[in-house]
């Protein structure tokens, strides 16, 4: 697979063409997204920015195949999502995708190690515990692996969530406001960790954020306003590893 001067692949991993999403509300049709198009190449980091209510999280869900667009085309690694049923989309996500959510989504009855093990156990992997410990070591939480989420700080919980997202070596990581619930110092540490993992493992990063500084660290970014692209995809002025 060929590369380019920016250091990431020329292979288009994620391709969205004229994507729209509408829902029926009490006052009629509500257009959440209208005619959104973008491409993300393998190995790059890509930010979707905009104010609250601009459609960022809805777009992320569509790109990940968690929901289906009203119209338009989305392809993930060449697979047309609109042609797949829910089970096939879920299987594609299991093979290709990791998620980091703003609210962590850790299971409270499981330890940090067990939360990270879970996606591997669902795949029937025999090395789930060993790989979970490696992932927790990578995020600096070896000493906390037997702790439950309630015994961890917000930053530690987010690091567990990142370890869980990376434990099965996904080719694509979706992150939805990953630092939104964190204080500035912890948020900066989490950002450093995500971009280091993106750089070291060549995992494609698609990031939803309203934080301009975080978005500027990505290779490229696109801005949404009222469900439409108002700033075409552009290369960030400065990219940090």
N, C-alpha and C positions, 0 to 999 in steps of 0.2 A: 504494500500500500504506500503510495507516494506521499511525501510531506511537502512543506512549503517553508518560506522564509520565516513565518511566525512560529514554527516549531511544532505545529499540529498537522494532522493528516488532511489530505484533500478529500477524503471520503466523507460524504454527507451522511451523518448518522441519523439526523432528525430533519424532516422536511415538511413544512406546513404551507399549504397553498390556499389562499382565499377562504380562510376558516371563519365561520360565523357560528354563534350560539345564541338562541332565543328561547325564552320560556314563556308560558302563559301565566299571567298574573291576574288579580281581580279587576284590573283596569285594562286588560287586553295584553297584547304581546309586548314583552320586554326584551330588547336587544342588548345582550351582555357583551358580545364580541361581534365585530363587523369587518369582514374582509381582511383578516390578519394573515400575513405571509412572512415566513422566516426560514432560514436554514442554519443548522448547527453542525459543524464538522467534528469528526472524531478527534478527541484530545484537547479541544479548546474549552475555554470557560466563557459562558454567555449569560448576560444579565437581562432580565425583564424588569423594567422599572416603571414607576407610575404611582400616583396617589392612591389612597384607599378607595376602593370602589371602581377602579379603572379596568378591572377584568383580569388582573395578573394571575390570581390563584385559579380562576376558571380556565384560563389558557394553559396553565401548568397541568391541570387535571386532564385536559384534552390531549396535550402532548404526550402524557404518560399513559393514555388509554384508560384512565379511570372513568371517563365520561366520553360521550360521542358528540361530535359537532352537529348542528342543524344542517350545515352545508359546508363544502370544502373538502380538502384532502390532507390527511396526515400520514406520513410514512415513517416508521421507526426501523432503521437498518434495512430499508427496502421493503418492509412489510406494510401493506396498506391497512391501517387500523380499521377503517370503515368496512373492510371486507372480512374482518374477523369477528367471531362471536365473543361473548364475555369470557368464556373459559380459555379461548385461544389468546385473547389479549392478556389475561392473567398469567398464562404460561410464558408469554413473551417477556412480561415484566419480571417474572422470577429469574429468567435467564440473563436478562440484559440490564436491569434497572435496580438502583438503590434509592431510598428516600430519606430525607432529613426534614422533619416537620417542625414548625415553630413550637408546638406543644409537646414535643418529644415522643408521645405515644408509647411509652414504656409500660409493660404489664407490672402492676404494683406487687403481685404475689411472687414474682420471679426476681432472683438476684441479678446484678449487672451481668454476670457471666451467662446466666440462663437466658436473659433477654437477648444477648448477642448470639447465643447458640440457636435460638428459635428458628430463624429462616433456614439454617443448615439442617436442623432436625426435620423440618417439614420436607426437605429434599431427600431425607433418608441418608444423610452423610454420616459415615462412621467417625470422621475426624472433627465433628462439630465442636467438642470441648477444647481440643488443642488449637483449632483455628480461632475460636472465640478468645482464648487466652492471648494469642498472638495479636489479635485486633485490639484488645484492651491494653496490652503493653504498648502498642503503637500510639495510643492516645493518652498514655501515662496513667492508667488506672489499674495496674496490676494489684496494688495494695487494696483496692476497693472492690474487687471482683465479687466478693461474697456479700456485699452490702445490697440492700433493697433500695429502690428508687427514693422512698421517703427518707432514707438515711444519707442521701446525696444532695449536694448543692445543685442549683439550676445549671451551672456550667458543667458539673460532673455528669448530670443527667444528659445534657446535650452531647457530651463526649461519648457516652454510652450509645446514644442514638447514632452518632457518626460511625462508631465501631460496628454497630449492627448493619448500617447501610453499606459498609465496605467489606464486611466479612466474607461475602461470596464473590468478591472481585468483580463488581459490576462494570460494564463498559460505560454506563451513563448514570450520573447521580443528579436527581432533582432535589433542590433545597428550597423550601418555602419559608421565607423570613426567618432563617435559621438563627439569627441573633436578636430577633425582635423582643424576646422576653428576658434578655440578659443585660447586666450592667455593662458599662462601656469597656472596662478592662477585660472582663470575661468574654464579651462579644468579640473583642479584637483577637483574643487567644483562639477562639473557635474559628474565626475567619482565617487566621494564619494556618490552623490545622487543616481546614478544608482545601485551601490553595496548595499547601504542601503535599497533601494526598493527591490532588489533581495533577500536580507537577511530577511527583515521584512515580505514580501508578498509571499516568496517562489516561485517567478516567475523565470522560467528558463531564463538565459541570454546567448545569442549567439552573440559574439562581433567580428567584423572585425576591425583590427587595424594594423598599422605598428609601434605602440608605444610599445616597449618591457616592459616598466614599467607598463603600463596599462594592458597588457596581463598577466603579472606576478601576478596580483591581482585575476585572474580567477582560479577556481579550476583546470582546465586543459586547455591545448592549443595544437594546431597543426600548423605546418608551411608548407606553400605552396611555391614552386618555379617552375616557368614556367608551372603552371597548375598541378603539381604533389605534392604529400605529400613527403617532404624530411625529416621531423622530425615527427615520429609517435606521436600520442596523448600522452601527458605526464602530470603529476601532477606538478603544479607550486611549486616552492620552498617555497614561502610564500604567504599566502592568507589573504587579509584584508577584514573585514566585510563591 
